[in-house]
Amino acid sequence: MCGILEPKFMCGIFGYSGSKNASEVILEGLKRLEYRGYDSWGIAVAANQINLEKKIGAIGDLNQLNGLPAAKAGIGHTRWATHGAVSEVNAHPHFSSDESFVLAQNGIVENYQKLKSELDKKGYKFLSETDTEVIVRLIESKSQRVRDLKEAVREAFLELEGRNTIIVLTKDGQIIAARNGSPLVAGLNDGEVFLSSDTLSFAPHVSEALVVENGQMVYWNGKLTLLDIKSDKVLPLYFQKINFQNSKVDKEGYDHFMIKEIAESPYVINQIISEACRSAVNGDLSLYEDFVEELKKAKDVYTIGSGTAGIAASQIAFYLRVFAKIKAESVIGADIYEYFDLLGKDDLMIAPSQSGETADVLEVLEIAKKKGVKIASYVNMPGSTMARMSDFAFAAHAGPEICVMSTKVFTSQIAWGYYISKIAQGKAEEGKENLRKLADEIEDYLNTGSNHEAIKKLAKELARSKDIFLLGKYQNFNITKEGMVKIIEGSYIHAHGIPAGDLKHYAITLMEKGVPVIVVVSEDKTKDDVLNVVNQVKARGATVVGISPAPYSGFDYHISVSDTGETSAIMNIIPLQLLAYYMAVELGHNVDKPRNIAKSVTVK
Ligand code: BG6
């Protein structure tokens, strides 16, 4: 585990060997992995002996590292804990007792207590309370009896229970890494090797990546070898093209990644139209038509995701029901047990996912796949596990999304859902045209300063609320739920998205003077129902914020948006994302790295 026994945590691991200065390459890699965790970090380089530096806090820059020596090989780790001490002693990498190697880990050693007491009996000492150090001592104990460290790592890894990925650096610059759970990818570039938790972190250096599967390990001693951990058999190296349109990871003049990524909404929508047929695995053209045929043939269609992606999954199912007349059902990623007996080979499951590595969803997809369910995914990380296990792997090509709060990728996911539904409806061109118009409308909206001013003013008003309610119906219900998620994530304020029609059955008891209620209204068949609910909450003194094309009586604030017809819901999420952003800024929160959440949770 990335430190003291945290039930949930996130980490990033990175390794390099080659002609560049290892600590600089690793630092850059860790910065690109920072979205995975930013409580503490460490870098170890091999220059005759191993030099190790660890720091608490977000990833800084090299001068914080008391000058690691120039070296050709090293490993790094960035840690993030939902709770449990953030301390240097718990930060990775961890030294072996004789300092002949260091190890960093991403995962949970579920049998760590048992292993630790066996090692205690053999006289091994521990500096930290982490399970990570148990792996280090276990490798040491194995290396007493086997020919080389690679074999000791292999044998020790086989004794670990739980999802773990580890990386080891020896003092002569060899690197060994093993995977069972959290992702591990390798990149090669004439004599250099990069190892990491994701391909984005070494995208500027390589264009192809080897994905290490669960139960595999890699060994670098100037040459890269891929092994099956159980059999120790050497496996063929299979590199996949990783096509990053733009792998730049910087704010480009924006104050935060979040506002930059919201500003990229038109771009990501146009990507869907232009990149429509690309596969997320190898960039090949895989036509939507094949997928849509499968979609229409399927007995049951499910969509699945966690967090914001779970809400996107729900909106995708909505569009399939409305436009394609397919009775798609969305399931919440972490909790689908009652469906397992209902899944069969004629079913299809669609997973939108930014990282393509969310463990809750992967676990379900693995079970569904075993039952013969066809898997489709829509991911923003080329080469990710979800993409590689899919029968239909679609790439969002939305560009890196660094802010932990998903914005442009959510917009991309629901726009994609709208697009596949229009293709299934037999109106692909209409769908494309509507998305093109939507992208232009969002562009205009975001380029109009008065829109930002109106929302900033509202953000100041709402930033000190205790509870914020959001009401929507039909196409806008998921939008109010995503608005709820954004406000909670960015402001740490309790927000609650409620089906507009349901308010009178319970939440109306909470309506009283000054309670803020955000209502999302489109010019659609449910408009009057929703405006009726506005009257109900107004009658009890609530403060009503209306997000709609036209102002209606009862609105205390009106956030005006264009009426974009069938894609109105996608338009409506933009002001809510902006509101969450300006509220987080107003409250002085760490906008791109809110407390207690991670960008991608690759453990259960
Ligand atoms: C959460 C993130 O941890 O995981 C959300 O904070 C995200 O933004 C969710 O939607 C699912 O992640 P992914 O990578 O599957 O979209």
Residues whose N, C-alpha, C, O or C-beta is under 5 A from the ligand:
A	BS01	BG6	S306 G307 T308 A309 P352 S353 Q354 S355 G356 T358 V404 M405 S406 I597 A598 K599 S600 V601
